[in-house]
Amino acid sequence: MKKIIWEQVKSIDKNRLIKALEKDGWLLDTEHKKFRTYRKGINKVTIHYHNIEFRNPGLLKKLLEAIDWQEKDYIRLKLIK
């Protein structure tokens, strides 16, 4: 992930990430009190709900890498300018 993208998305909260996933066509596969799993094709991402913010920036970075959005996707989803 480019540093300029990371600087803009590192403070994203879980609700905003979930809205972006849904807008991008990811479908809710499994919902539980503690987590939600989204799928798009063969790709799968699990978001845990311990609190609304990502306390560990490394976790957010790994999630975004698993989602595999490109810069144009971040712009289209209005996560960066």
Secondary structure per residue as TSV (DSSP state, phi and psi in degrees):
chain	resnum	aa	ss	phi	psi
A	1	M	-	360.0	134.5
A	2	K	-	-67.2	146.0
A	3	K	H	-60.6	-37.8
A	4	I	H	-64.9	-34.4
A	5	I	H	-70.7	-47.2
A	6	W	H	-58.6	-40.2
A	7	E	H	-60.2	-30.5
A	8	Q	H	-89.0	-25.9
A	9	V	H	-104.6	-5.9
A	10	K	T	-65.2	-17.2
A	11	S	T	-104.5	11.7
A	12	I	-	-65.5	144.4
A	13	D	-	-99.4	170.7
A	14	K	H	-64.7	-38.5
A	15	N	H	-63.2	-41.0
A	16	R	H	-67.5	-38.1
A	17	L	H	-64.5	-42.9
A	18	I	H	-64.0	-42.6
A	19	K	H	-60.8	-40.1
A	20	A	H	-66.5	-40.7
A	21	L	H	-59.6	-47.8
A	22	E	H	-64.3	-40.0
A	23	K	H	-64.3	-30.5
A	24	D	T	-85.2	0.2
A	25	G	T	98.1	7.6
A	26	W	-	-74.3	137.6
A	27	L	E	-108.3	139.5
A	28	L	E	-67.9	121.1
A	29	D	E	-100.7	-46.7
A	30	T	E	-137.8	134.3
A	31	E	E	-127.7	133.9
A	32	H	-	-140.4	166.0
A	33	K	S	-56.0	-35.7
A	34	K	S	-99.3	-15.4
A	35	F	E	-157.6	164.2
A	36	R	E	-130.8	138.0
A	37	T	E	-114.1	128.8
A	38	Y	E	-113.7	145.8
A	39	R	E	-129.7	146.7
A	40	K	E	-145.5	107.7
A	41	G	T	65.6	-127.3
A	42	I	T	-92.9	-3.7
A	43	N	E	-82.0	144.7
A	44	K	E	-139.4	138.1
A	45	V	E	-134.9	132.7
A	46	T	E	-112.8	126.8
A	47	I	E	-113.5	119.6
A	48	H	E	-87.1	144.6
A	49	Y	-	-109.5	58.4
A	50	H	S	-76.5	-38.9
A	51	N	S	-157.8	177.2
A	52	I	S	-75.7	-24.9
A	53	E	S	-98.7	152.9
A	54	F	-	-85.4	107.8
A	55	R	S	-75.7	-28.8
A	56	N	-	-106.0	107.4
A	57	P	H	-60.9	-26.5
A	58	G	H	-63.9	-36.1
A	59	L	H	-64.0	-46.5
A	60	L	H	-60.2	-43.5
A	61	K	H	-61.8	-41.8
A	62	K	H	-66.6	-38.6
A	63	L	H	-62.2	-45.7
A	64	L	H	-65.7	-35.3
A	65	E	H	-67.0	-37.6
A	66	A	H	-68.4	-35.0
A	67	I	H	-68.6	-33.8
A	68	D	T	65.3	41.2
A	69	W	-	-75.9	147.5
A	70	Q	-	-97.2	171.5
A	71	E	H	-55.9	-41.9
A	72	K	H	-63.0	-31.8
A	73	D	H	-69.4	-41.9
A	74	Y	H	-61.0	-39.5
A	75	I	H	-68.2	-46.5
A	76	R	H	-61.0	-36.7
A	77	L	T	-86.7	3.1
A	78	K	T	59.6	37.4
A	79	L	S	-92.9	-22.7
A	80	I	-	-136.6	167.4
A	81	K	-	-101.3	360.0
